[in-house]
Amino acid sequence: MNHTIALPRKLANRLLSLAQLAPETEICGLISDQYHVYPVDNIADNTRCVFEMEPQQQINAFKKMREQQQTLFAIYHSHPNSDAIPSQKDLHDSAYKDALNIIISLNTEGVLDMRAYFYKQDATESVDLIIE
């Protein structure tokens, strides 16, 4: 089953801008159902290639969402040196199975690549993104 999800242009531009701020480092965070972006630090190993969101910041983001009567819509992160496709680690570590996963690749020449997926039992389901 193929999904199509519309993202507001302002949200897409914000995610792409965040990714470009530190192109050598993986960026990550949470997006609420009202399209508020909550950046979260990546506590990676020294090579900066392991994606792991800082737990206390995740908790704080969820608290803010609840206070604003929002829920989790999507998780986003960048792949500085690889394509915008989920790695096996992305699949294995996904704690929020119902959330949309947006991956931004900086491994392109001049144009950033942003793709979305749902993770289902160690498999991916591609989502068509429409920027409105």
N, CA, C and O atoms as a Tinker XYZ file with bonds, in Angstrom:
   528  protein
     1  N      0.841000   -1.180000    0.000000    73     2
     2  CA     0.000000    0.000000    0.000000    64     1     3
     3  C      0.890000    1.249000    0.000000    63     2     4     5
     4  O      1.715000    1.425000    0.897000    81     3
     5  N      0.726000    2.093000   -0.982000    73     3     6
     6  CA     1.549000    3.280000   -1.102000    64     5     7
     7  C      0.806000    4.488000   -0.527000    63     6     8     9
     8  O     -0.354000    4.733000   -0.861000    81     7
     9  N      1.489000    5.237000    0.340000    73     7    10
    10  CA     0.912000    6.426000    0.951000    64     9    11
    11  C      1.406000    7.670000    0.244000    63    10    12    13
    12  O      2.510000    7.692000   -0.301000    81    11
    13  N      0.582000    8.705000    0.256000    73    11    14
    14  CA     0.980000   10.021000   -0.192000    64    13    15
    15  C      0.685000   10.985000    0.941000    63    14    16    17
    16  O     -0.424000   11.010000    1.475000    81    15
    17  N      1.681000   11.776000    1.304000    73    15    18
    18  CA     1.517000   12.738000    2.388000    64    17    19
    19  C      1.951000   14.105000    1.891000    63    18    20    21
    20  O      2.999000   14.252000    1.261000    81    19
    21  N      1.124000   15.102000    2.186000    73    19    22
    22  CA     1.445000   16.478000    1.819000    64    21    23
    23  C      2.145000   17.161000    2.987000    63    22    24    25
    24  O      1.665000   17.129000    4.120000    81    23
    25  N      3.281000   17.774000    2.697000    73    23    26
    26  CA     4.006000   18.562000    3.696000    64    25    27
    27  C      3.918000   20.031000    3.308000    63    26    28    29
    28  O      4.083000   20.378000    2.139000    81    27
    29  N      3.659000   20.886000    4.276000    73    27    30
    30  CA     3.696000   22.316000    3.963000    64    29    31
    31  C      5.101000   22.716000    3.503000    63    30    32    33
    32  O      6.099000   22.249000    4.053000    81    31
    33  N      5.166000   23.570000    2.506000    73    31    34
    34  CA     6.454000   24.014000    1.963000    64    33    35
    35  C      7.336000   24.614000    3.057000    63    34    36    37
    36  O      8.549000   24.407000    3.068000    81    35
    37  N      6.719000   25.359000    3.973000    73    35    38
    38  CA     7.475000   25.988000    5.054000    64    37    39
    39  C      8.168000   24.928000    5.925000    63    38    40    41
    40  O      9.313000   25.119000    6.335000    81    39
    41  N      7.480000   23.819000    6.206000    73    39    42
    42  CA     8.070000   22.728000    6.991000    64    41    43
    43  C      9.209000   22.068000    6.221000    63    42    44    45
    44  O     10.279000   21.831000    6.781000    81    43
    45  N      8.987000   21.769000    4.943000    73    43    46
    46  CA    10.030000   21.134000    4.137000    64    45    47
    47  C     11.270000   22.023000    4.073000    63    46    48    49
    48  O     12.394000   21.536000    4.204000    81    47
    49  N     11.068000   23.320000    3.874000    73    47    50
    50  CA    12.203000   24.242000    3.814000    64    49    51
    51  C     12.942000   24.303000    5.145000    63    50    52    53
    52  O     14.169000   24.393000    5.171000    81    51
    53  N     12.203000   24.253000    6.249000    73    51    54
    54  CA    12.846000   24.282000    7.574000    64    53    55
    55  C     13.723000   23.043000    7.770000    63    54    56    57
    56  O     14.851000   23.155000    8.250000    81    55
    57  N     13.215000   21.872000    7.405000    73    55    58
    58  CA    13.993000   20.641000    7.559000    64    57    59
    59  C     15.249000   20.670000    6.696000    63    58    60    61
    60  O     16.326000   20.276000    7.143000    81    59
    61  N     15.107000   21.136000    5.469000    73    59    62
    62  CA    16.264000   21.208000    4.583000    64    61    63
    63  C     17.283000   22.224000    5.102000    63    62    64    65
    64  O     18.490000   21.998000    5.008000    81    63
    65  N     16.800000   23.336000    5.647000    73    63    66
    66  CA    17.708000   24.346000    6.211000    64    65    67
    67  C     18.468000   23.806000    7.410000    63    66    68    69
    68  O     19.667000   24.042000    7.550000    81    67
    69  N     17.767000   23.077000    8.277000    73    67    70
    70  CA    18.430000   22.479000    9.436000    64    69    71
    71  C     19.530000   21.524000    8.998000    63    70    72    73
    72  O     20.618000   21.515000    9.573000    81    71
    73  N     19.245000   20.720000    7.980000    73    71    74
    74  CA    20.231000   19.754000    7.495000    64    73    75
    75  C     21.463000   20.461000    6.943000    63    74    76    77
    76  O     22.580000   19.965000    7.090000    81    75
    77  N     21.271000   21.606000    6.314000    73    75    78
    78  CA    22.380000   22.319000    5.698000    64    77    79
    79  C     23.230000   23.084000    6.712000    63    78    80    81
    80  O     24.355000   23.475000    6.400000    81    79
    81  N     22.709000   23.302000    7.925000    73    79    82
    82  CA    23.468000   24.042000    8.935000    64    81    83
    83  C     24.764000   23.329000    9.311000    63    82    84    85
    84  O     25.789000   23.967000    9.550000    81    83
    85  N     24.707000   22.026000    9.358000    73    83    86
    86  CA    25.893000   21.230000    9.706000    64    85    87
    87  C     25.946000   20.025000    8.775000    63    86    88    89
    88  O     25.620000   18.911000    9.185000    81    87
    89  N     26.353000   20.237000    7.530000    73    87    90
    90  CA    26.274000   19.163000    6.532000    64    89    91
    91  C     27.136000   17.944000    6.826000    63    90    92    93
    92  O     26.895000   16.880000    6.257000    81    91
    93  N     28.129000   18.065000    7.695000    73    91    94
    94  CA    28.974000   16.914000    8.017000    64    93    95
    95  C     28.427000   16.124000    9.202000    63    94    96    97
    96  O     28.965000   15.070000    9.543000    81    95
    97  N     27.367000   16.620000    9.830000    73    95    98
    98  CA    26.813000   15.996000   11.031000    64    97    99
    99  C     25.364000   15.604000   10.803000    63    98   100   101
   100  O     24.608000   16.334000   10.161000    81    99
   101  N     24.988000   14.466000   11.322000    73    99   102
   102  CA    23.606000   14.032000   11.226000    64   101   103
   103  C     22.747000   14.905000   12.124000    63   102   104   105
   104  O     23.044000   15.063000   13.308000    81   103
   105  N     21.686000   15.472000   11.568000    73   103   106
   106  CA    20.736000   16.239000   12.374000    64   105   107
   107  C     19.502000   15.367000   12.578000    63   106   108   109
   108  O     19.222000   14.477000   11.775000    81   107
   109  N     18.770000   15.627000   13.652000    73   107   110
   110  CA    17.588000   14.820000   13.893000    64   109   111
   111  C     16.613000   15.570000   14.786000    63   110   112   113
   112  O     16.964000   16.569000   15.414000    81   111
   113  N     15.392000   15.077000   14.831000    73   111   114
   114  CA    14.390000   15.693000   15.681000    64   113   115
   115  C     13.012000   15.112000   15.437000    63   114   116   117
   116  O     12.838000   14.133000   14.712000    81   115
   117  N     12.045000   15.749000   16.067000    73   115   118
   118  CA    10.660000   15.297000   16.027000    64   117   119
   119  C      9.789000   16.401000   15.432000    63   118   120   121
   120  O     10.111000   17.585000   15.540000    81   119
   121  N      8.695000   16.005000   14.811000    73   119   122
   122  CA     7.730000   16.944000   14.244000    64   121   123
   123  C      6.354000   16.582000   14.809000    63   122   124   125
   124  O      5.960000   15.416000   14.802000    81   123
   125  N      5.638000   17.580000   15.291000    73   123   126
   126  CA     4.312000   17.325000   15.848000    64   125   127
   127  C      3.266000   17.301000   14.737000    63   126   128   129
   128  O      3.541000   17.668000   13.595000    81   127
   129  N      2.062000   16.861000   15.099000    73   127   130
   130  CA     0.980000   16.815000   14.126000    64   129   131
   131  C      0.535000   18.215000   13.690000    63   130   132   133
   132  O     -0.208000   18.354000   12.718000    81   131
   133  N      0.985000   19.246000   14.403000    73   131   134
   134  CA     0.708000   20.627000   13.997000    64   133   135
   135  C      1.925000   21.246000   13.297000    63   134   136   137
   136  O      2.006000   22.461000   13.117000    81   135
   137  N      2.860000   20.385000   12.912000    73   135   138
   138  CA     4.056000   20.740000   12.136000    64   137   139
   139  C      5.041000   21.625000   12.900000    63   138   140   141
   140  O      5.782000   22.395000   12.288000    81   139
   141  N      5.056000   21.524000   14.216000    73   139   142
   142  CA     6.100000   22.182000   14.993000    64   141   143
   143  C      7.324000   21.261000   14.988000    63   142   144   145
   144  O      7.199000   20.049000   15.166000    81   143
   145  N      8.502000   21.846000   14.784000    73   143   146
   146  CA     9.754000   21.091000   14.697000    64   145   147
   147  C     10.488000   21.195000   16.021000    63   146   148   149
   148  O     10.688000   22.288000   16.551000    81   147
   149  N     10.891000   20.036000   16.553000    73   147   150
   150  CA    11.643000   19.948000   17.806000    64   149   151
   151  C     12.997000   19.309000   17.513000    63   150   152   153
   152  O     13.111000   18.083000   17.517000    81   151
   153  N     14.034000   20.127000   17.257000    73   151   154
   154  CA    15.359000   19.549000   17.013000    64   153   155
   155  C     15.868000   18.818000   18.265000    63   154   156   157
   156  O     15.633000   19.258000   19.391000    81   155
   157  N     16.555000   17.717000   18.053000    73   155   158
   158  CA    17.115000   16.914000   19.137000    64   157   159
   159  C     18.563000   16.623000   18.794000    63   158   160   161
   160  O     18.884000   16.293000   17.652000    81   159
   161  N     19.440000   16.744000   19.784000    73   159   162
   162  CA    20.854000   16.469000   19.530000    64   161   163
   163  C     21.074000   15.006000   19.190000    63   162   164   165
   164  O     20.414000   14.117000   19.728000    81   163
   165  N     22.004000   14.780000   18.295000    73   163   166
   166  CA    22.419000   13.434000   17.926000    64   165   167
   167  C     23.626000   13.074000   18.784000    63   166   168   169
   168  O     24.677000   13.705000   18.676000    81   167
   169  N     23.478000   12.067000   19.631000    73   167   170
   170  CA    24.600000   11.637000   20.475000    64   169   171
   171  C     25.293000   10.462000   19.794000    63   170   172   173
   172  O     25.146000    9.307000   20.195000    81   171
   173  N     26.043000   10.790000   18.763000    73   171   174
   174  CA    26.673000    9.755000   17.946000    64   173   175
   175  C     28.069000    9.447000   18.460000    63   174   176   177
   176  O     28.603000   10.140000   19.326000    81   175
   177  N     28.641000    8.398000   17.908000    73   175   178
   178  CA    30.024000    8.072000   18.238000    64   177   179
   179  C     30.956000    9.108000   17.591000    63   178   180   181
   180  O     30.490000   10.032000   16.926000    81   179
   181  N     32.238000    8.955000   17.784000    73   179   182
   182  CA    33.191000    9.954000   17.303000    64   181   183
   183  C     33.179000   10.148000   15.795000    63   182   184   185
   184  O     33.539000   11.222000   15.313000    81   183
   185  N     32.779000    9.143000   15.051000    73   183   186
   186  CA    32.748000    9.289000   13.593000    64   185   187
   187  C     31.466000    9.961000   13.125000    63   186   188   189
   188  O     31.308000   10.240000   11.936000    81   187
   189  N     30.555000   10.220000   14.047000    73   187   190
   190  CA    29.283000   10.886000   13.759000    64   189   191
   191  C     28.460000   10.121000   12.735000    63   190   192   193
   192  O     27.770000   10.723000   11.913000    81   191
   193  N     28.530000    8.796000   12.782000    73   191   194
   194  CA    27.774000    8.021000   11.803000    64   193   195
   195  C     26.696000    7.161000   12.451000    63   194   196   197
   196  O     25.968000    6.461000   11.747000    81   195
   197  N     26.578000    7.196000   13.765000    73   195   198
   198  CA    25.538000    6.416000   14.441000    64   197   199
   199  C     24.442000    7.364000   14.873000    63   198   200   201
   200  O     24.689000    8.317000   15.612000    81   199
   201  N     23.226000    7.103000   14.413000    73   199   202
   202  CA    22.091000    7.970000   14.703000    64   201   203
   203  C     21.438000    7.562000   16.021000    63   202   204   205
   204  O     20.916000    6.454000   16.146000    81   203
   205  N     21.470000    8.457000   16.998000    73   203   206
   206  CA    20.796000    8.190000   18.271000    64   205   207
   207  C     20.403000    9.530000   18.886000    63   206   208   209
   208  O     21.261000   10.352000   19.207000    81   207
   209  N     19.103000    9.740000   19.046000    73   207   210
   210  CA    18.636000   11.004000   19.600000    64   209   211
   211  C     18.839000   11.048000   21.107000    63   210   212   213
   212  O     18.634000   10.051000   21.799000    81   211
   213  N     19.237000   12.193000   21.605000    73   211   214
   214  CA    19.479000   12.391000   23.032000    64   213   215
   215  C     18.171000   12.191000   23.791000    63   214   216   217
   216  O     17.203000   12.910000   23.543000    81   215
   217  N     18.124000   11.216000   24.725000    73   215   218
   218  CA    16.859000   10.828000   25.367000    64   217   219
   219  C     16.157000   11.948000   26.136000    63   218   220   221
   220  O     14.943000   12.101000   26.004000    81   219
   221  N     16.875000   12.728000   26.925000    73   219   222
   222  CA    16.210000   13.766000   27.716000    64   221   223
   223  C     15.589000   14.834000   26.825000    63   222   224   225
   224  O     14.530000   15.374000   27.145000    81   223
   225  N     16.237000   15.137000   25.718000    73   223   226
   226  CA    15.652000   16.103000   24.798000    64   225   227
   227  C     14.386000   15.549000   24.135000    63   226   228   229
   228  O     13.445000   16.297000   23.871000    81   227
   229  N     14.364000   14.239000   23.868000    73   227   230
   230  CA    13.149000   13.626000   23.335000    64   229   231
   231  C     12.010000   13.755000   24.337000    63   230   232   233
   232  O     10.886000   14.106000   23.978000    81   231
   233  N     12.316000   13.467000   25.599000    73   231   234
   234  CA    11.304000   13.566000   26.657000    64   233   235
   235  C     10.774000   14.993000   26.747000    63   234   236   237
   236  O      9.567000   15.208000   26.848000    81   235
   237  N     11.691000   15.973000   26.710000    73   235   238
   238  CA    11.288000   17.375000   26.773000    64   237   239
   239  C     10.414000   17.765000   25.579000    63   238   240   241
   240  O      9.447000   18.512000   25.727000    81   239
   241  N     10.761000   17.255000   24.401000    73   239   242
   242  CA     9.961000   17.545000   23.209000    64   241   243
   243  C      8.560000   16.968000   23.350000    63   242   244   245
   244  O      7.581000   17.629000   23.004000    81   243
   245  N      8.455000   15.739000   23.856000    73   243   246
   246  CA     7.139000   15.137000   24.044000    64   245   247
   247  C      6.323000   15.890000   25.097000    63   246   248   249
   248  O      5.108000   16.031000   24.956000    81   247
   249  N      6.982000   16.370000   26.141000    73   247   250
   250  CA     6.282000   17.162000   27.158000    64   249   251
   251  C      5.713000   18.437000   26.546000    63   250   252   253
   252  O      4.571000   18.810000   26.815000    81   251
   253  N      6.516000   19.097000   25.727000    73   251   254
   254  CA     6.043000   20.314000   25.067000    64   253   255
   255  C      4.878000   20.008000   24.133000    63   254   256   257
   256  O      3.911000   20.767000   24.063000    81   255
   257  N      4.978000   18.890000   23.414000    73   255   258
   258  CA     3.880000   18.497000   22.523000    64   257   259
   259  C      2.594000   18.290000   23.311000    63   258   260   261
   260  O      1.534000   18.791000   22.933000    81   259
   261  N      2.697000   17.542000   24.418000    73   259   262
   262  CA     1.504000   17.283000   25.238000    64   261   263
   263  C      0.909000   18.575000   25.774000    63   262   264   265
   264  O     -0.309000   18.755000   25.761000    81   263
   265  N      1.778000   19.487000   26.252000    73   263   266
   266  CA     1.302000   20.767000   26.780000    64   265   267
   267  C      0.538000   21.552000   25.717000    63   266   268   269
   268  O     -0.410000   22.271000   26.033000    81   267
   269  N      0.949000   21.415000   24.468000    73   267   270
   270  CA     0.296000   22.112000   23.353000    64   269   271
   271  C     -0.801000   21.255000   22.705000    63   270   272   273
   272  O     -1.348000   21.617000   21.663000    81   271
   273  N     -1.111000   20.126000   23.332000    73   271   274
   274  CA    -2.108000   19.171000   22.834000    64   273   275
   275  C     -1.779000   18.711000   21.405000    63   274   276   277
   276  O     -2.635000   18.671000   20.522000    81   275
   277  N     -0.505000   18.368000   21.225000    73   275   278
   278  CA    -0.018000   17.853000   19.956000    64   277   279
   279  C      0.423000   16.402000   20.137000    63   278   280   281
   280  O      0.648000   15.941000   21.256000    81   279
   281  N      0.539000   15.701000   19.027000    73   279   282
   282  CA     1.067000   14.341000   19.045000    64   281   283
   283  C      2.207000   14.239000   18.029000    63   282   284   285
   284  O      2.401000   15.138000   17.210000    81   283
   285  N      2.952000   13.145000   18.090000    73   283   286
   286  CA     4.063000   12.930000   17.170000    64   285   287
   287  C      3.537000   12.615000   15.775000    63   286   288   289
   288  O      2.705000   11.725000   15.596000    81   287
   289  N      4.032000   13.354000   14.799000    73   287   290
   290  CA     3.683000   13.127000   13.404000    64   289   291
   291  C      4.835000   12.453000   12.662000    63   290   292   293
   292  O      4.626000   11.502000   11.909000    81   291
   293  N      6.052000   12.953000   12.879000    73   291   294
   294  CA     7.185000   12.432000   12.113000    64   293   295
   295  C      8.489000   12.586000   12.875000    63   294   296   297
   296  O      8.627000   13.425000   13.766000    81   295
   297  N      9.435000   11.750000   12.495000    73   295   298
   298  CA    10.817000   11.821000   12.958000    64   297   299
   299  C     11.628000   12.186000   11.720000    63   298   300   301
   300  O     11.379000   11.663000   10.634000    81   299
   301  N     12.592000   13.078000   11.883000    73   299   302
   302  CA    13.427000   13.413000   10.736000    64   301   303
   303  C     14.896000   13.268000   11.112000    63   302   304   305
   304  O     15.273000   13.467000   12.267000    81   303
   305  N     15.699000   12.929000   10.154000    73   303   306
   306  CA    17.145000   12.974000   10.325000    64   305   307
   307  C     17.831000   12.999000    8.967000    63   306   308   309
   308  O     17.240000   12.654000    7.944000    81   307
   309  N     19.083000   13.412000    8.984000    73   307   310
   310  CA    19.815000   13.518000    7.733000    64   309   311
   311  C     20.844000   12.404000    7.623000    63   310   312   313
   312  O     21.304000   11.847000    8.620000    81   311
   313  N     21.183000   12.105000    6.403000    73   311   314
   314  CA    22.268000   11.184000    6.083000    64   313   315
   315  C     23.327000   12.001000    5.350000    63   314   316   317
   316  O     23.228000   12.190000    4.138000    81   315
   317  N     24.338000   12.487000    6.065000    73   315   318
   318  CA    25.347000   13.337000    5.414000    64   317   319
   319  C     26.115000   12.650000    4.290000    63   318   320   321
   320  O     26.480000   13.294000    3.306000    81   319
   321  N     26.363000   11.350000    4.426000    73   319   322
   322  CA    27.238000   10.669000    3.468000    64   321   323
   323  C     26.586000    9.483000    2.771000    63   322   324   325
   324  O     27.280000    8.634000    2.212000    81   323
   325  N     25.265000    9.419000    2.801000    73   323   326
   326  CA    24.598000    8.306000    2.115000    64   325   327
   327  C     23.255000    8.782000    1.571000    63   326   328   329
   328  O     22.835000    9.913000    1.812000    81   327
   329  N     22.601000    7.908000    0.842000    73   327   330
   330  CA    21.325000    8.249000    0.217000    64   329   331
   331  C     20.216000    8.393000    1.251000    63   330   332   333
   332  O     20.369000    7.993000    2.405000    81   331
   333  N     19.099000    8.971000    0.820000    73   331   334
   334  CA    17.942000    9.182000    1.699000    64   333   335
   335  C     17.092000    7.921000    1.784000    63   334   336   337
   336  O     15.890000    7.940000    1.518000    81   335
   337  N     17.745000    6.824000    2.162000    73   335   338
   338  CA    17.033000    5.560000    2.368000    64   337   339
   339  C     17.386000    5.044000    3.753000    63   338   340   341
   340  O     18.501000    5.269000    4.225000    81   339
   341  N     16.465000    4.359000    4.413000    73   339   342
   342  CA    16.744000    3.883000    5.774000    64   341   343
   343  C     17.834000    2.824000    5.792000    63   342   344   345
   344  O     17.886000    1.953000    4.924000    81   343
   345  N     18.696000    2.908000    6.782000    73   343   346
   346  CA    19.704000    1.872000    6.989000    64   345   347
   347  C     19.100000    0.776000    7.862000    63   346   348   349
   348  O     18.019000    0.952000    8.424000    81   347
   349  N     19.785000   -0.339000    7.976000    73   347   350
   350  CA    19.316000   -1.403000    8.876000    64   349   351
   351  C     19.266000   -0.899000   10.313000    63   350   352   353
   352  O     18.387000   -1.298000   11.075000    81   351
   353  N     20.197000   -0.028000   10.694000    73   351   354
   354  CA    20.185000    0.545000   12.042000    64   353   355
   355  C     18.953000    1.421000   12.247000    63   354   356   357
   356  O     18.336000    1.389000   13.312000    81   355
   357  N     18.593000    2.203000   11.229000    73   355   358
   358  CA    17.379000    3.021000   11.323000    64   357   359
   359  C     16.170000    2.133000   11.626000    63   358   360   361
   360  O     15.361000    2.444000   12.500000    81   359
   361  N     16.063000    1.034000   10.898000    73   359   362
   362  CA    14.937000    0.112000   11.094000    64   361   363
   363  C     14.982000   -0.514000   12.481000    63   362   364   365
   364  O     13.968000   -0.576000   13.177000    81   363
   365  N     16.155000   -0.974000   12.875000    73   363   366
   366  CA    16.309000   -1.669000   14.151000    64   365   367
   367  C     16.009000   -0.761000   15.340000    63   366   368   369
   368  O     15.390000   -1.187000   16.315000    81   367
   369  N     16.453000    0.500000   15.252000    73   367   370
   370  CA    16.346000    1.411000   16.391000    64   369   371
   371  C     15.033000    2.185000   16.452000    63   370   372   373
   372  O     14.800000    2.915000   17.416000    81   371
   373  N     14.182000    2.046000   15.460000    73   371   374
   374  CA    12.964000    2.844000   15.428000    64   373   375
   375  C     12.039000    2.495000   16.595000    63   374   376   377
   376  O     11.548000    1.372000   16.702000    81   375
   377  N     11.816000    3.471000   17.459000    73   375   378
   378  CA    10.964000    3.253000   18.633000    64   377   379
   379  C      9.519000    3.665000   18.368000    63   378   380   381
   380  O      8.610000    3.255000   19.090000    81   379
   381  N      9.313000    4.464000   17.346000    73   379   382
   382  CA     7.980000    5.005000   17.080000    64   381   383
   383  C      7.488000    4.462000   15.750000    63   382   384   385
   384  O      7.604000    5.122000   14.717000    81   383
   385  N      6.948000    3.279000   15.780000    73   383   386
   386  CA     6.613000    2.560000   14.553000    64   385   387
   387  C      5.527000    3.233000   13.722000    63   386   388   389
   388  O      5.483000    3.047000   12.506000    81   387
   389  N      4.640000    4.019000   14.359000    73   387   390
   390  CA     3.544000    4.626000   13.612000    64   389   391
   391  C      3.900000    5.990000   13.034000    63   390   392   393
   392  O      3.124000    6.561000   12.267000    81   391
   393  N      5.053000    6.509000   13.393000    73   391   394
   394  CA     5.436000    7.838000   12.919000    64   393   395
   395  C      6.038000    7.764000   11.521000    63   394   396   397
   396  O      6.686000    6.784000   11.151000    81   395
   397  N      5.811000    8.802000   10.776000    73   395   398
   398  CA     6.458000    8.968000    9.493000    64   397   399
   399  C      7.942000    9.226000    9.747000    63   398   400   401
   400  O      8.289000    9.923000   10.701000    81   399
   401  N      8.810000    8.683000    8.921000    73   399   402
   402  CA    10.252000    8.911000    9.038000    64   401   403
   403  C     10.714000    9.662000    7.798000    63   402   404   405
   404  O     10.589000    9.163000    6.680000    81   403
   405  N     11.244000   10.858000    7.998000    73   403   406
   406  CA    11.722000   11.679000    6.895000    64   405   407
   407  C     13.247000   11.677000    6.938000    63   406   408   409
   408  O     13.852000   12.005000    7.958000    81   407
   409  N     13.857000   11.302000    5.815000    73   407   410
   410  CA    15.319000   11.238000    5.733000    64   409   411
   411  C     15.779000   12.216000    4.658000    63   410   412   413
   412  O     15.265000   12.234000    3.540000    81   411
   413  N     16.760000   13.024000    5.033000    73   411   414
   414  CA    17.309000   14.022000    4.123000    64   413   415
   415  C     18.740000   13.601000    3.788000    63   414   416   417
   416  O     19.552000   13.386000    4.688000    81   415
   417  N     19.043000   13.484000    2.506000    73   415   418
   418  CA    20.395000   13.125000    2.095000    64   417   419
   419  C     21.158000   14.371000    1.675000    63   418   420   421
   420  O     20.673000   15.184000    0.889000    81   419
   421  N     22.364000   14.501000    2.217000    73   419   422
   422  CA    23.259000   15.582000    1.806000    64   421   423
   423  C     24.296000   15.058000    0.820000    63   422   424   425
   424  O     25.206000   15.783000    0.418000    81   423
   425  N     24.153000   13.805000    0.438000    73   423   426
   426  CA    25.099000   13.143000   -0.455000    64   425   427
   427  C     24.680000   13.371000   -1.908000    63   426   428   429
   428  O     24.640000   12.437000   -2.709000    81   427
   429  N     24.375000   14.607000   -2.228000    73   427   430
   430  CA    23.922000   14.952000   -3.572000    64   429   431
   431  C     24.734000   16.146000   -4.058000    63   430   432   433
   432  O     25.419000   16.802000   -3.273000    81   431
   433  N     24.655000   16.414000   -5.320000    73   431   434
   434  CA    25.393000   17.550000   -5.877000    64   433   435
   435  C     24.428000   18.703000   -6.114000    63   434   436   437
   436  O     23.729000   18.744000   -7.126000    81   435
   437  N     24.397000   19.642000   -5.165000    73   435   438
   438  CA    23.607000   20.853000   -5.337000    64   437   439
   439  C     22.160000   20.775000   -4.886000    63   438   440   441
   440  O     21.592000   21.797000   -4.501000    81   439
   441  N     21.541000   19.601000   -4.920000    73   439   442
   442  CA    20.130000   19.483000   -4.556000    64   441   443
   443  C     19.995000   18.454000   -3.435000    63   442   444   445
   444  O     20.490000   17.332000   -3.551000    81   443
   445  N     19.332000   18.836000   -2.366000    73   443   446
   446  CA    19.114000   17.892000   -1.270000    64   445   447
   447  C     17.994000   16.935000   -1.640000    63   446   448   449
   448  O     17.066000   17.303000   -2.360000    81   447
   449  N     18.082000   15.717000   -1.151000    73   447   450
   450  CA    17.093000   14.675000   -1.418000    64   449   451
   451  C     16.351000   14.385000   -0.121000    63   450   452   453
   452  O     16.974000   14.021000    0.876000    81   451
   453  N     15.034000   14.539000   -0.120000    73   451   454
   454  CA    14.239000   14.275000    1.072000    64   453   455
   455  C     13.180000   13.223000    0.723000    63   454   456   457
   456  O     12.367000   13.414000   -0.181000    81   455
   457  N     13.210000   12.110000    1.463000    73   455   458
   458  CA    12.251000   11.025000    1.221000    64   457   459
   459  C     11.615000   10.610000    2.543000    63   458   460   461
   460  O     12.139000   10.897000    3.619000    81   459
   461  N     10.473000    9.928000    2.440000    73   459   462
   462  CA     9.755000    9.530000    3.650000    64   461   463
   463  C      9.377000    8.058000    3.591000    63   462   464   465
   464  O      9.166000    7.481000    2.524000    81   463
   465  N      9.300000    7.466000    4.803000    73   463   466
   466  CA     9.022000    6.036000    4.934000    64   465   467
   467  C      8.222000    5.780000    6.207000    63   466   468   469
   468  O      8.292000    6.539000    7.174000    81   467
   469  N      7.469000    4.699000    6.179000    73   467   470
   470  CA     6.957000    4.098000    7.403000    64   469   471
   471  C      7.767000    2.830000    7.615000    63   470   472   473
   472  O      8.085000    2.129000    6.655000    81   471
   473  N      8.102000    2.530000    8.858000    73   471   474
   474  CA     8.851000    1.318000    9.180000    64   473   475
   475  C      7.874000    0.278000    9.708000    63   474   476   477
   476  O      7.131000    0.525000   10.658000    81   475
   477  N      7.889000   -0.878000    9.081000    73   475   478
   478  CA     6.985000   -1.962000    9.457000    64   477   479
   479  C      7.788000   -3.246000    9.607000    63   478   480   481
   480  O      8.191000   -3.839000    8.606000    81   479
   481  N      8.029000   -3.688000   10.838000    73   479   482
   482  CA     8.677000   -4.979000   11.122000    64   481   483
   483  C      9.911000   -5.221000   10.258000    63   482   484   485
   484  O      9.916000   -6.121000    9.419000    81   483
   485  N     10.940000   -4.433000   10.456000    73   483   486
   486  CA    12.200000   -4.572000    9.727000    64   485   487
   487  C     12.065000   -4.409000    8.214000    63   486   488   489
   488  O     12.890000   -4.915000    7.453000    81   487
   489  N     11.036000   -3.712000    7.789000    73   487   490
   490  CA    10.856000   -3.409000    6.368000    64   489   491
   491  C     10.414000   -1.953000    6.250000    63   490   492   493
   492  O     10.012000   -1.330000    7.234000    81   491
   493  N     10.493000   -1.428000    5.048000    73   491   494
   494  CA    10.070000   -0.046000    4.845000    64   493   495
   495  C      8.905000    0.011000    3.877000    63   494   496   497
   496  O      8.740000   -0.842000    3.005000    81   495
   497  N      8.121000    1.028000    4.059000    73   495   498
   498  CA     7.027000    1.317000    3.138000    64   497   499
   499  C      7.246000    2.750000    2.674000    63   498   500   501
   500  O      7.154000    3.683000    3.472000    81   499
   501  N      7.529000    2.925000    1.411000    73   499   502
   502  CA     7.832000    4.235000    0.859000    64   501   503
   503  C      6.598000    5.125000    0.865000    63   502   504   505
   504  O      5.476000    4.661000    0.659000    81   503
   505  N      6.825000    6.411000    1.104000    73   503   506
   506  CA     5.747000    7.392000    1.136000    64   505   507
   507  C      6.065000    8.474000    0.114000    63   506   508   509
   508  O      7.179000    8.997000    0.087000    81   507
   509  N      5.109000    8.803000   -0.712000    73   507   510
   510  CA     5.292000    9.892000   -1.662000    64   509   511
   511  C      5.039000   11.213000   -0.949000    63   510   512   513
   512  O      3.967000   11.428000   -0.384000    81   511
   513  N      6.036000   12.098000   -0.979000    73   511   514
   514  CA     5.893000   13.420000   -0.354000    64   513   515
   515  C      5.469000   14.422000   -1.421000    63   514   516   517
   516  O      6.062000   14.503000   -2.497000    81   515
   517  N      4.443000   15.170000   -1.096000    73   515   518
   518  CA     4.018000   16.285000   -1.933000    64   517   519
   519  C      4.250000   17.544000   -1.117000    63   518   520   521
   520  O      3.744000   17.665000   -0.001000    81   519
   521  N      5.007000   18.474000   -1.664000    73   519   522
   522  CA     5.295000   19.739000   -0.980000    64   521   523
   523  C      4.283000   20.761000   -1.471000    63   522   524   525
   524  O      4.215000   21.072000   -2.661000    81   523
   525  N      3.500000   21.279000   -0.532000    73   523   526
   526  CA     2.453000   22.252000   -0.898000    64   525   527
   527  C      2.845000   23.654000   -0.517000    63   526   528
   528  O      2.084000   24.593000   -0.751000    81   527
